[in-house]
Amino acid sequence: MTPEQENAFYADPDNQAPQGPPVRRRAKLSQPVPVRFPEDLLNEVRSRAAADDRSVSNWIRRAVEHELARGAN
C-alpha cells in the first residue's frame, strides 16, 4: 500500500481495532553515534529514506544492518 492508501484504510474506524497478540518492541537502542556526511551524500540519503517512507536514522540503520548481514555470508 502507498502511504495515501494506508491513510485512507486506517481512517475507517472498523480498521483501527488491534488484531492478534501484542508485539513487543526490540530492546532500546544504544547511545547515538555521530556520523557526518558530505552534503550531496546526505541529500541522497534523505531522498532514499523519504522514498522508503522511513526516517533518515532508520534508513541508515537498516543499510548498516544489510551490509553487516551481507558481509557475514
Backbone as numpy.savetxt, mean C-alpha at the origin, in Angstrom:
# Nx Ny Nz CAx CAy CAz Cx Cy Cz
-11.49 -3.96 -8.78 -12.32 -2.77 -8.78 -11.45 -1.53 -8.78
-11.91 -0.53 -9.45 -11.21 0.76 -9.39 -11.59 1.44 -8.08
-10.83 2.43 -7.64 -11.21 3.16 -6.42 -12.62 3.75 -6.51
-13.02 4.21 -7.69 -14.36 4.78 -7.87 -15.43 3.70 -7.70
-15.17 2.50 -8.24 -16.12 1.40 -8.09 -16.23 0.96 -6.63
-15.09 0.90 -5.94 -15.10 0.56 -4.51 -15.92 1.57 -3.72
-15.71 2.84 -4.02 -16.44 3.90 -3.32 -17.95 3.74 -3.53
-18.36 3.48 -4.76 -19.78 3.30 -5.05 -20.32 2.04 -4.36
-19.55 0.97 -4.35 -19.97 -0.28 -3.72 -20.20 -0.10 -2.23
-19.21 0.50 -1.54 -19.32 0.65 -0.10 -20.21 1.81 0.34
-20.67 2.62 -0.60 -21.63 3.67 -0.27 -22.99 3.06 0.08
-23.24 1.85 -0.41 -24.48 1.13 -0.11 -24.37 0.53 1.30
-25.27 0.91 2.23 -25.19 0.39 3.61 -25.20 -1.14 3.70
-25.83 -1.81 2.73 -25.85 -3.29 2.74 -24.45 -3.88 2.55
-23.53 -3.12 1.99 -22.18 -3.61 1.74 -21.19 -3.17 2.81
-21.69 -2.66 3.93 -20.80 -2.16 4.98 -20.73 -3.09 6.19
-21.42 -4.22 6.16 -21.38 -5.16 7.28 -20.12 -6.02 7.20
-19.38 -6.15 8.31 -18.18 -7.00 8.29 -18.55 -8.45 8.00
-17.67 -9.14 7.31 -17.91 -10.55 6.99 -16.71 -11.36 7.43
-16.96 -12.54 7.95 -15.89 -13.43 8.37 -15.29 -13.00 9.70
-14.31 -13.77 10.14 -13.67 -13.47 11.43 -12.81 -12.21 11.33
-12.57 -11.56 12.47 -11.72 -10.37 12.42 -10.29 -10.75 12.00
-9.64 -9.82 11.34 -8.27 -10.04 10.88 -7.34 -9.21 11.75
-6.37 -9.87 12.33 -5.39 -9.17 13.17 -4.36 -8.48 12.29
-3.99 -7.29 12.67 -2.94 -6.58 11.94 -1.59 -7.18 12.28
-0.67 -7.03 11.35 0.68 -7.50 11.61 1.29 -6.68 12.73
2.39 -7.15 13.25 3.07 -6.45 14.34 3.41 -5.03 13.90
3.52 -4.16 14.86 3.87 -2.77 14.56 5.20 -2.71 13.81
5.34 -1.68 13.03 6.58 -1.49 12.29 7.66 -0.96 13.22
8.89 -1.15 12.82 10.01 -0.65 13.61 10.13 0.87 13.43
11.22 1.41 13.92 11.43 2.85 13.81 11.63 3.25 12.34
11.26 4.48 11.99 11.45 4.96 10.61 12.93 5.00 10.22
13.17 4.76 8.94 14.52 4.84 8.39 14.51 5.97 7.38
15.27 7.03 7.64 15.26 8.14 6.68 16.02 7.76 5.39
15.34 7.93 4.28 15.92 7.63 2.98 15.67 8.84 2.09
16.68 9.25 1.37 16.54 10.42 0.49 16.71 9.98 -0.96
15.87 10.56 -1.82 15.90 10.24 -3.25 16.10 11.53 -4.04
16.73 11.43 -5.21 16.75 12.60 -6.10 15.32 12.95 -6.48
15.06 14.21 -6.75 13.71 14.70 -7.00 13.02 13.94 -8.13
13.73 13.64 -9.23 13.10 12.94 -10.35 12.70 11.52 -9.98
13.53 10.85 -9.19 13.20 9.50 -8.74 12.02 9.53 -7.76
12.00 10.48 -6.87 10.89 10.62 -5.93 9.58 10.89 -6.67
9.62 11.69 -7.70 8.41 11.95 -8.50 7.91 10.67 -9.15
8.83 9.83 -9.64 8.44 8.55 -10.24 7.83 7.62 -9.19
8.42 7.59 -7.99 7.88 6.77 -6.91 6.48 7.26 -6.54
6.30 8.56 -6.42 4.98 9.11 -6.10 3.95 8.72 -7.16
4.36 8.81 -8.42 3.47 8.48 -9.52 3.06 7.01 -9.48
4.02 6.13 -9.26 3.71 4.69 -9.22 2.89 4.34 -7.98
3.18 4.97 -6.86 2.39 4.72 -5.65 0.95 5.15 -5.87
0.75 6.29 -6.48 -0.61 6.77 -6.77 -1.33 5.83 -7.73
-0.61 5.32 -8.72 -1.21 4.40 -9.68 -1.64 3.10 -9.01
-0.93 2.69 -7.96 -1.28 1.49 -7.20 -2.23 1.80 -6.04
-2.63 3.05 -5.91 -3.51 3.50 -4.83 -2.91 3.16 -3.47
-1.61 3.47 -3.32 -0.87 3.21 -2.08 -0.16 4.49 -1.64
0.21 4.52 -0.37 1.04 5.63 0.09 2.45 5.41 -0.43
3.25 6.46 -0.45 4.64 6.34 -0.89 5.38 5.37 0.03
5.19 5.50 1.34 5.87 4.60 2.28 5.50 3.15 2.05
4.21 2.91 1.86 3.76 1.53 1.62 4.31 0.99 0.31
4.35 1.82 -0.71 4.87 1.39 -2.01 6.35 1.04 -1.90
7.12 1.87 -1.21 8.55 1.61 -1.04 8.75 0.34 -0.22
8.00 0.19 0.86 8.11 -1.00 1.71 7.83 -2.26 0.89
6.78 -2.22 0.06 6.44 -3.37 -0.78 7.53 -3.65 -1.80
8.12 -2.61 -2.37 9.20 -2.80 -3.35 10.42 -3.45 -2.68
10.74 -3.03 -1.48 11.87 -3.62 -0.76 11.58 -5.08 -0.43
10.36 -5.37 0.06 10.00 -6.75 0.35 10.10 -7.61 -0.90
9.66 -7.08 -2.03 9.73 -7.81 -3.30 11.18 -8.13 -3.67
12.04 -7.14 -3.55 13.45 -7.34 -3.89 14.12 -8.34 -2.95
13.80 -8.27 -1.67 14.37 -9.22 -0.72 13.91 -10.65 -1.01
12.65 -10.81 -1.35 12.14 -12.14 -1.70 12.77 -12.66 -2.98
12.98 -11.76 -3.92 13.59 -12.13 -5.20 15.03 -12.59 -4.99
15.74 -11.92 -4.09 17.14 -12.27 -3.82 17.30 -13.55 -3.04
16.22 -14.00 -2.36 16.28 -15.21 -1.56 16.17 -16.47 -2.43
15.76 -16.30 -3.69 15.58 -17.47 -4.58 16.84 -17.85 -5.28
